[in-house]
């Protein structure tokens, strides 16, 4: 079963991001906000070598750097990620 949420519905919307503030995986910022963490923080650049991205197709965990450099494709299974997620990076990562 692929990582999905009720907010984004394309076939390529399949990742989950471990949020820096609570250490929990969510498919999007809205899912995280609905969870109720209340202390949203972005991943600092100094931590981009930590595994924090989950490919919903194969379960591979990527570091933030691997994800940002992936060309919107899982390096393990070649499943496509939504390239439009780039517009939301500021919600998750220090840019």
N, CA, C and O atoms as CSV, one atom per row, in Angstrom:
chain,resi,resn,atom,element,x,y,z
A,1,UNK,N,N,0.842,-1.190,0.000
A,1,UNK,CA,C,0.000,0.000,0.000
A,1,UNK,C,C,0.879,1.241,0.000
A,1,UNK,O,O,1.797,1.357,0.812
A,2,UNK,N,N,0.605,2.154,-0.893
A,2,UNK,CA,C,1.425,3.347,-1.016
A,2,UNK,C,C,1.023,4.420,-0.009
A,2,UNK,O,O,-0.107,4.454,0.479
A,3,UNK,N,N,1.973,5.283,0.281
A,3,UNK,CA,C,1.731,6.396,1.189
A,3,UNK,C,C,0.792,7.387,0.503
A,3,UNK,O,O,1.124,7.938,-0.546
A,4,UNK,N,N,-0.352,7.607,1.084
A,4,UNK,CA,C,-1.346,8.514,0.495
A,4,UNK,C,C,-1.996,9.353,1.595
A,4,UNK,O,O,-1.923,9.022,2.779
A,5,UNK,N,N,-2.633,10.443,1.175
A,5,UNK,CA,C,-3.401,11.245,2.115
A,5,UNK,C,C,-4.651,11.753,1.426
A,5,UNK,O,O,-4.832,11.552,0.226
A,6,UNK,N,N,-5.502,12.402,2.177
A,6,UNK,CA,C,-6.764,12.884,1.619
A,6,UNK,C,C,-6.624,14.230,0.921
A,6,UNK,O,O,-7.602,14.730,0.365
A,7,UNK,N,N,-5.438,14.830,0.933
A,7,UNK,CA,C,-5.262,16.164,0.382
A,7,UNK,C,C,-4.666,16.177,-1.026
A,7,UNK,O,O,-4.947,17.085,-1.808
A,8,UNK,N,N,-3.860,15.192,-1.349
A,8,UNK,CA,C,-3.211,15.123,-2.664
A,8,UNK,C,C,-3.508,13.755,-3.262
A,8,UNK,O,O,-3.397,12.738,-2.577
A,9,UNK,N,N,-3.887,13.727,-4.547
A,9,UNK,CA,C,-4.469,12.506,-5.103
A,9,UNK,C,C,-3.844,12.001,-6.396
A,9,UNK,O,O,-4.380,11.074,-7.004
A,10,UNK,N,N,-2.741,12.571,-6.835
A,10,UNK,CA,C,-2.116,12.074,-8.047
A,10,UNK,C,C,-1.393,10.754,-7.767
A,10,UNK,O,O,-1.019,10.478,-6.627
A,11,UNK,N,N,-1.202,9.956,-8.791
A,11,UNK,CA,C,-0.479,8.689,-8.628
A,11,UNK,C,C,0.939,8.893,-8.125
A,11,UNK,O,O,1.515,8.001,-7.502
A,12,UNK,N,N,1.504,10.062,-8.392
A,12,UNK,CA,C,2.886,10.328,-7.980
A,12,UNK,C,C,2.985,10.955,-6.588
A,12,UNK,O,O,4.088,11.268,-6.141
A,13,UNK,N,N,1.881,11.142,-5.907
A,13,UNK,CA,C,1.888,11.636,-4.520
A,13,UNK,C,C,2.042,10.435,-3.608
A,13,UNK,O,O,1.058,9.890,-3.109
A,14,UNK,N,N,3.304,10.021,-3.391
A,14,UNK,CA,C,3.524,8.759,-2.689
A,14,UNK,C,C,4.598,8.809,-1.605
A,14,UNK,O,O,4.971,7.764,-1.072
A,15,UNK,N,N,5.100,9.981,-1.267
A,15,UNK,CA,C,6.102,10.016,-0.206
A,15,UNK,C,C,5.476,10.393,1.133
A,15,UNK,O,O,4.354,10.896,1.194
A,16,UNK,N,N,6.216,10.144,2.185
A,16,UNK,CA,C,5.894,10.662,3.509
A,16,UNK,C,C,7.169,11.300,4.040
A,16,UNK,O,O,8.274,10.828,3.773
A,17,UNK,N,N,7.004,12.360,4.780
A,17,UNK,CA,C,8.130,13.105,5.336
A,17,UNK,C,C,8.090,12.992,6.848
A,17,UNK,O,O,7.053,13.213,7.474
A,18,UNK,N,N,9.241,12.641,7.432
A,18,UNK,CA,C,9.350,12.642,8.892
A,18,UNK,C,C,9.530,14.095,9.319
A,18,UNK,O,O,10.495,14.752,8.928
A,19,UNK,N,N,8.610,14.581,10.111
A,19,UNK,CA,C,8.688,15.969,10.536
A,19,UNK,C,C,9.719,16.120,11.646
A,19,UNK,O,O,9.758,15.341,12.598
A,20,UNK,N,N,10.546,17.139,11.496
A,20,UNK,CA,C,11.634,17.391,12.430
A,20,UNK,C,C,11.114,17.626,13.839
A,20,UNK,O,O,11.739,17.200,14.810
A,21,UNK,N,N,9.990,18.293,13.958
A,21,UNK,CA,C,9.465,18.684,15.265
A,21,UNK,C,C,8.958,17.502,16.091
A,21,UNK,O,O,9.158,17.478,17.306
A,22,UNK,N,N,8.316,16.536,15.471
A,22,UNK,CA,C,7.697,15.454,16.244
A,22,UNK,C,C,8.243,14.067,15.909
A,22,UNK,O,O,7.930,13.098,16.601
A,23,UNK,N,N,9.059,13.961,14.850
A,23,UNK,CA,C,9.645,12.678,14.487
A,23,UNK,C,C,8.662,11.692,13.879
A,23,UNK,O,O,8.962,10.503,13.775
A,24,UNK,N,N,7.494,12.170,13.478
A,24,UNK,CA,C,6.458,11.323,12.886
A,24,UNK,C,C,6.392,11.553,11.379
A,24,UNK,O,O,6.624,12.662,10.897
A,25,UNK,N,N,6.073,10.488,10.645
A,25,UNK,CA,C,5.916,10.579,9.190
A,25,UNK,C,C,4.494,11.000,8.825
A,25,UNK,O,O,3.517,10.489,9.373
A,26,UNK,N,N,4.399,11.954,7.874
A,26,UNK,CA,C,3.123,12.397,7.319
A,26,UNK,C,C,3.300,12.628,5.829
A,26,UNK,O,O,4.382,13.021,5.394
A,27,UNK,N,N,2.250,12.390,5.030
A,27,UNK,CA,C,2.342,12.623,3.594
A,27,UNK,C,C,2.352,14.096,3.197
A,27,UNK,O,O,2.831,14.436,2.115
A,28,UNK,N,N,1.830,14.977,4.055
A,28,UNK,CA,C,1.811,16.402,3.683
A,28,UNK,C,C,1.706,17.264,4.937
A,28,UNK,O,O,1.441,16.771,6.034
A,29,UNK,N,N,1.920,18.556,4.747
A,29,UNK,CA,C,1.869,19.516,5.853
A,29,UNK,C,C,0.475,19.577,6.478
A,29,UNK,O,O,0.345,19.753,7.689
A,30,UNK,N,N,-0.561,19.434,5.658
A,30,UNK,CA,C,-1.917,19.501,6.186
A,30,UNK,C,C,-2.216,18.294,7.069
A,30,UNK,O,O,-2.852,18.434,8.114
A,31,UNK,N,N,-1.761,17.102,6.656
A,31,UNK,CA,C,-1.926,15.909,7.503
A,31,UNK,C,C,-1.223,16.124,8.845
A,31,UNK,O,O,-1.758,15.771,9.896
A,32,UNK,N,N,-0.029,16.701,8.803
A,32,UNK,CA,C,0.721,16.984,10.031
A,32,UNK,C,C,-0.034,17.970,10.907
A,32,UNK,O,O,-0.143,17.773,12.117
A,33,UNK,N,N,-0.550,19.018,10.308
A,33,UNK,CA,C,-1.278,20.018,11.085
A,33,UNK,C,C,-2.536,19.427,11.716
A,33,UNK,O,O,-2.873,19.745,12.856
A,34,UNK,N,N,-3.231,18.566,10.970
A,34,UNK,CA,C,-4.431,17.918,11.502
A,34,UNK,C,C,-4.096,16.972,12.654
A,34,UNK,O,O,-4.919,16.761,13.545
A,35,UNK,N,N,-2.889,16.404,12.637
A,35,UNK,CA,C,-2.419,15.543,13.721
A,35,UNK,C,C,-2.337,16.325,15.023
A,35,UNK,O,O,-2.588,15.790,16.103
A,36,UNK,N,N,-1.978,17.606,14.903
A,36,UNK,CA,C,-1.977,18.474,16.071
A,36,UNK,C,C,-0.651,18.646,16.767
A,36,UNK,O,O,-0.628,18.914,17.968
A,37,UNK,N,N,0.452,18.502,16.064
A,37,UNK,CA,C,1.768,18.676,16.684
A,37,UNK,C,C,1.862,20.052,17.345
A,37,UNK,O,O,2.268,20.157,18.502
A,38,UNK,N,N,1.488,21.101,16.619
A,38,UNK,CA,C,1.492,22.442,17.193
A,38,UNK,C,C,2.853,23.068,17.371
A,38,UNK,O,O,2.948,24.184,17.883
A,39,UNK,N,N,3.913,22.390,16.966
A,39,UNK,CA,C,5.267,22.907,17.152
A,39,UNK,C,C,6.073,22.712,15.869
A,39,UNK,O,O,7.233,22.304,15.925
A,40,UNK,N,N,5.471,23.000,14.714
A,40,UNK,CA,C,6.121,22.712,13.432
A,40,UNK,C,C,7.476,23.386,13.323
A,40,UNK,O,O,7.617,24.585,13.563
A,41,UNK,N,N,8.472,22.586,12.953
A,41,UNK,CA,C,9.821,23.062,12.701
A,41,UNK,C,C,10.312,22.418,11.419
A,41,UNK,O,O,9.928,21.295,11.092
A,42,UNK,N,N,11.160,23.127,10.696
A,42,UNK,CA,C,11.728,22.574,9.473
A,42,UNK,C,C,13.065,21.906,9.776
A,42,UNK,O,O,13.725,22.221,10.766
A,43,UNK,N,N,13.452,20.969,8.896
A,43,UNK,CA,C,14.749,20.310,9.035
A,43,UNK,C,C,15.860,21.318,8.734
A,43,UNK,O,O,15.851,21.938,7.670
A,44,UNK,N,N,16.812,21.492,9.648
A,44,UNK,CA,C,17.946,22.383,9.363
A,44,UNK,C,C,18.886,21.726,8.346
A,44,UNK,O,O,19.001,20.501,8.296
A,45,UNK,N,N,19.544,22.541,7.550
A,45,UNK,CA,C,20.481,22.026,6.535
A,45,UNK,C,C,21.515,21.086,7.139
A,45,UNK,O,O,21.940,20.133,6.485
A,46,UNK,N,N,21.915,21.336,8.346
A,46,UNK,CA,C,22.949,20.512,8.992
A,46,UNK,C,C,22.487,19.077,9.230
A,46,UNK,O,O,23.303,18.213,9.550
A,47,UNK,N,N,21.193,18.813,9.078
A,47,UNK,CA,C,20.638,17.473,9.318
A,47,UNK,C,C,20.143,16.811,8.025
A,47,UNK,O,O,19.446,15.798,8.089
A,48,UNK,N,N,20.486,17.356,6.866
A,48,UNK,CA,C,19.998,16.814,5.601
A,48,UNK,C,C,20.556,15.421,5.296
A,48,UNK,O,O,20.126,14.782,4.337
A,49,UNK,N,N,21.504,14.948,6.100
A,49,UNK,CA,C,22.035,13.590,5.899
A,49,UNK,C,C,21.237,12.548,6.688
A,49,UNK,O,O,21.589,11.368,6.672
A,50,UNK,N,N,20.188,12.956,7.367
A,50,UNK,CA,C,19.348,12.020,8.123
A,50,UNK,C,C,18.221,11.485,7.250
A,50,UNK,O,O,17.693,12.190,6.390
A,51,UNK,N,N,17.864,10.229,7.486
A,51,UNK,CA,C,16.767,9.611,6.748
A,51,UNK,C,C,15.451,10.190,7.257
A,51,UNK,O,O,15.113,10.076,8.435
A,52,UNK,N,N,14.720,10.816,6.333
A,52,UNK,CA,C,13.488,11.483,6.737
A,52,UNK,C,C,12.426,11.458,5.644
A,52,UNK,O,O,11.383,12.097,5.782
A,53,UNK,N,N,12.680,10.726,4.557
A,53,UNK,CA,C,11.720,10.636,3.460
A,53,UNK,C,C,11.441,9.164,3.215
A,53,UNK,O,O,12.366,8.363,3.079
A,54,UNK,N,N,10.184,8.816,3.160
A,54,UNK,CA,C,9.775,7.427,2.943
A,54,UNK,C,C,9.112,7.310,1.577
A,54,UNK,O,O,8.138,8.006,1.291
A,55,UNK,N,N,9.648,6.422,0.731
A,55,UNK,CA,C,8.998,6.138,-0.544
A,55,UNK,C,C,7.806,5.238,-0.250
A,55,UNK,O,O,7.961,4.135,0.273
A,56,UNK,N,N,6.634,5.712,-0.588
A,56,UNK,CA,C,5.428,4.940,-0.332
A,56,UNK,C,C,5.271,3.748,-1.245
A,56,UNK,O,O,4.456,2.867,-0.971
A,57,UNK,N,N,6.036,3.698,-2.332
A,57,UNK,CA,C,5.938,2.573,-3.261
A,57,UNK,C,C,6.709,1.360,-2.751
A,57,UNK,O,O,6.202,0.240,-2.801
A,58,UNK,N,N,7.937,1.575,-2.257
A,58,UNK,CA,C,8.777,0.436,-1.870
A,58,UNK,C,C,9.197,0.432,-0.406
A,58,UNK,O,O,9.736,-0.563,0.079
A,59,UNK,N,N,8.955,1.539,0.306
A,59,UNK,CA,C,9.323,1.602,1.718
A,59,UNK,C,C,10.754,2.034,1.970
A,59,UNK,O,O,11.192,2.061,3.120
A,60,UNK,N,N,11.502,2.377,0.911
A,60,UNK,CA,C,12.869,2.839,1.069
A,60,UNK,C,C,12.877,4.181,1.790
A,60,UNK,O,O,12.082,5.068,1.482
A,61,UNK,N,N,13.783,4.317,2.750
A,61,UNK,CA,C,13.963,5.595,3.434
A,61,UNK,C,C,15.139,6.322,2.801
A,61,UNK,O,O,16.215,5.752,2.625
A,62,UNK,N,N,14.923,7.569,2.468
A,62,UNK,CA,C,15.954,8.393,1.865
A,62,UNK,C,C,16.374,9.478,2.839
A,62,UNK,O,O,15.580,9.937,3.659
A,63,UNK,N,N,17.634,9.882,2.737
A,63,UNK,CA,C,18.031,11.077,3.475
A,63,UNK,C,C,17.382,12.264,2.771
A,63,UNK,O,O,16.918,12.150,1.637
A,64,UNK,N,N,17.357,13.380,3.444
A,64,UNK,CA,C,16.795,14.579,2.821
A,64,UNK,C,C,17.608,14.952,1.586
A,64,UNK,O,O,17.037,15.302,0.553
A,65,UNK,N,N,18.930,14.879,1.683
A,65,UNK,CA,C,19.780,15.179,0.526
A,65,UNK,C,C,19.479,14.243,-0.637
A,65,UNK,O,O,19.366,14.692,-1.778
A,66,UNK,N,N,19.348,12.955,-0.363
A,66,UNK,CA,C,19.024,12.005,-1.432
A,66,UNK,C,C,17.704,12.365,-2.097
A,66,UNK,O,O,17.583,12.313,-3.321
A,67,UNK,N,N,16.726,12.726,-1.296
A,67,UNK,CA,C,15.424,13.105,-1.838
A,67,UNK,C,C,15.526,14.365,-2.690
A,67,UNK,O,O,14.999,14.408,-3.802
A,68,UNK,N,N,16.201,15.390,-2.176
A,68,UNK,CA,C,16.308,16.647,-2.905
A,68,UNK,C,C,17.075,16.486,-4.213
A,68,UNK,O,O,16.860,17.242,-5.160
A,69,UNK,N,N,17.970,15.498,-4.266
A,69,UNK,CA,C,18.786,15.253,-5.462
A,69,UNK,C,C,18.238,14.119,-6.327
A,69,UNK,O,O,18.882,13.721,-7.297
A,70,UNK,N,N,17.068,13.599,-5.994
A,70,UNK,CA,C,16.551,12.391,-6.648
A,70,UNK,C,C,15.978,12.615,-8.045
A,70,UNK,O,O,15.743,11.647,-8.770
A,71,UNK,N,N,15.752,13.856,-8.435
A,71,UNK,CA,C,15.090,14.093,-9.706
A,71,UNK,C,C,13.657,13.595,-9.694
A,71,UNK,O,O,13.111,13.227,-10.734
A,72,UNK,N,N,13.050,13.585,-8.514
A,72,UNK,CA,C,11.657,13.151,-8.314
A,72,UNK,C,C,11.439,11.679,-8.678
A,72,UNK,O,O,10.380,11.305,-9.184
A,73,UNK,N,N,12.445,10.861,-8.417
A,73,UNK,CA,C,12.361,9.422,-8.666
A,73,UNK,C,C,13.040,8.680,-7.520
A,73,UNK,O,O,14.142,9.043,-7.110
A,74,UNK,N,N,12.391,7.650,-7.008
A,74,UNK,CA,C,13.000,6.849,-5.945
A,74,UNK,C,C,14.233,6.136,-6.498
A,74,UNK,O,O,14.140,5.444,-7.511
A,75,UNK,N,N,15.383,6.296,-5.847
A,75,UNK,CA,C,16.587,5.618,-6.335
A,75,UNK,C,C,16.529,4.094,-6.161
A,75,UNK,O,O,17.283,3.372,-6.813
A,76,UNK,N,N,15.660,3.612,-5.307
A,76,UNK,CA,C,15.579,2.168,-5.064
A,76,UNK,C,C,14.645,1.459,-6.040
A,76,UNK,O,O,14.985,0.394,-6.555
A,77,UNK,N,N,13.459,2.042,-6.301
A,77,UNK,CA,C,12.463,1.337,-7.117
A,77,UNK,C,C,12.069,2.088,-8.389
A,77,UNK,O,O,11.293,1.577,-9.197
A,78,UNK,N,N,12.595,3.286,-8.568
A,78,UNK,CA,C,12.326,4.122,-9.742
A,78,UNK,C,C,10.900,4.665,-9.808
A,78,UNK,O,O,10.499,5.194,-10.845
A,79,UNK,N,N,10.123,4.546,-8.727
A,79,UNK,CA,C,8.783,5.143,-8.694
A,79,UNK,C,C,8.920,6.662,-8.734
A,79,UNK,O,O,9.816,7.236,-8.114
A,80,UNK,N,N,8.023,7.296,-9.468
A,80,UNK,CA,C,8.070,8.743,-9.580
A,80,UNK,C,C,7.465,9.429,-8.371
A,80,UNK,O,O,6.463,8.980,-7.815
A,81,UNK,N,N,8.098,10.534,-7.972
A,81,UNK,CA,C,7.573,11.405,-6.931
A,81,UNK,C,C,7.006,12.647,-7.617
A,81,UNK,O,O,7.386,12.962,-8.745
A,82,UNK,N,N,6.118,13.336,-6.955
A,82,UNK,CA,C,5.505,14.528,-7.524
A,82,UNK,C,C,6.528,15.668,-7.557
A,82,UNK,O,O,6.939,16.145,-6.499
A,83,UNK,N,N,6.948,16.116,-8.751
A,83,UNK,CA,C,7.914,17.210,-8.820
A,83,UNK,C,C,7.343,18.530,-8.301
A,83,UNK,O,O,8.101,19.435,-7.951
A,84,UNK,N,N,6.020,18.646,-8.248
A,84,UNK,CA,C,5.386,19.846,-7.719
A,84,UNK,C,C,5.613,20.039,-6.234
A,84,UNK,O,O,5.384,21.127,-5.704
A,85,UNK,N,N,6.062,18.989,-5.557
A,85,UNK,CA,C,6.355,19.116,-4.123
A,85,UNK,C,C,7.441,20.157,-3.863
A,85,UNK,O,O,7.546,20.679,-2.753
A,86,UNK,N,N,8.241,20.458,-4.870
A,86,UNK,CA,C,9.288,21.476,-4.715
A,86,UNK,C,C,8.713,22.803,-4.231
A,86,UNK,O,O,9.378,23.553,-3.516
A,87,UNK,N,N,7.486,23.083,-4.623
A,87,UNK,CA,C,6.863,24.349,-4.220
A,87,UNK,C,C,6.588,24.385,-2.718
A,87,UNK,O,O,6.320,25.456,-2.173
A,88,UNK,N,N,6.647,23.250,-2.043
A,88,UNK,CA,C,6.331,23.172,-0.621
A,88,UNK,C,C,7.550,22.868,0.250
A,88,UNK,O,O,7.408,22.701,1.461
A,89,UNK,N,N,8.722,22.793,-0.332
A,89,UNK,CA,C,9.913,22.440,0.451
A,89,UNK,C,C,10.091,23.329,1.668
A,89,UNK,O,O,10.557,22.856,2.704
A,90,UNK,N,N,9.731,24.607,1.573
A,90,UNK,CA,C,9.928,25.533,2.693
A,90,UNK,C,C,9.097,25.138,3.923
A,90,UNK,O,O,9.386,25.593,5.030
A,91,UNK,N,N,8.073,24.299,3.741
A,91,UNK,CA,C,7.309,23.814,4.880
A,91,UNK,C,C,8.071,22.734,5.663
A,91,UNK,O,O,7.781,22.478,6.832
A,92,UNK,N,N,9.042,22.112,5.003
A,92,UNK,CA,C,9.699,20.933,5.576
A,92,UNK,C,C,11.200,21.114,5.817
A,92,UNK,O,O,11.754,20.578,6.777
A,93,UNK,N,N,11.845,21.870,4.935
A,93,UNK,CA,C,13.313,21.950,4.937
A,93,UNK,C,C,13.786,23.395,4.971
A,93,UNK,O,O,13.169,24.279,4.377
A,94,UNK,N,N,14.890,23.624,5.675
A,94,UNK,CA,C,15.536,24.931,5.648
A,94,UNK,C,C,16.074,25.141,4.226
A,94,UNK,O,O,16.874,24.344,3.735
A,95,UNK,N,N,15.639,26.193,3.587
A,95,UNK,CA,C,16.042,26.405,2.192
A,95,UNK,C,C,16.908,27.637,2.042
A,95,UNK,O,O,17.334,27.961,0.934
